[in-house]
Amino acid sequence: NAGVTQTPKFQVLKTGQSMTLQCAQDMNHNSMYWYRQDPGMGLRLIYYSASEGTTDKGEVPNGYNVSRLNKREFSLRLESAAPSQTSVYFCASSESGDGGYTFGSGTRLTVV
Amino acid sequence: GENVEQHPSTLSVQEGDSAVIKCTYSDSASNYFPWYKQELGKRPQLIIDIRSNVGEKKDQRIAVTLNKTAKHFSLHITETQPEDSAVYFCAASKTGGYQKVTFGIGTKLQVIP
């Protein structure tokens, strides 16, 4: 039982490059989320998907896009990376309407 | 939207002492309040939660209290141990249909042996 799996764990990008962060959960959860974590700012919601086929913007969506590929997978894409996107990114999932989050292990992204 | 304030931002206690972290929320419709523990370099993990129809919940050395009228809730850790050292996040949300959680900025707890 893997829970929430994120790849990659570490990534260094040059400004302007693109990449996709992958997230998959095996708990049959309906809702999935992408957060970024920065020192002194806690966890901020980028995008979320309440259920398969739907996505919505969170608190800090600019510069990102998402795809809910199926019930298991929710990816985050940076089209043109900027140094301000240097952060630790966490994917999470939850059962609809109840319970807390299960987080993935995170992706540490550095944009130079 | 919901706003969650958390304090203190850092807390140092001697091993064996108690630690208290406090949070306030703004949306009176919020009804679910989880707490997460994040060890250095690890993912946040849910340690305890409370719903608005309950005033207090305990799980061994940790407890959470909720005051709906004042819109604040607190995490209490008794008999602290070095392995309790971590960053603790409070959060608030409304359940039903889907769940979107608003987090506090975190409290770094250091337990001094």
Interface residues (C-beta under 8 A of the other chain):
Chain A: N30 S31 Y33 G40 M41 G42 L43 R44 L45 Y48 A50 S51 G58 F90 S94 S96 G97 D98 G99 G100 Y101 T102 F103 G104 S105 G106
Chain B: P34 Y36 K42 R43 P44 Q45 L46 D49 F89 T95 G96 G97 Y98 Q99 K100 V101 T102 F103 G104 I105 G106
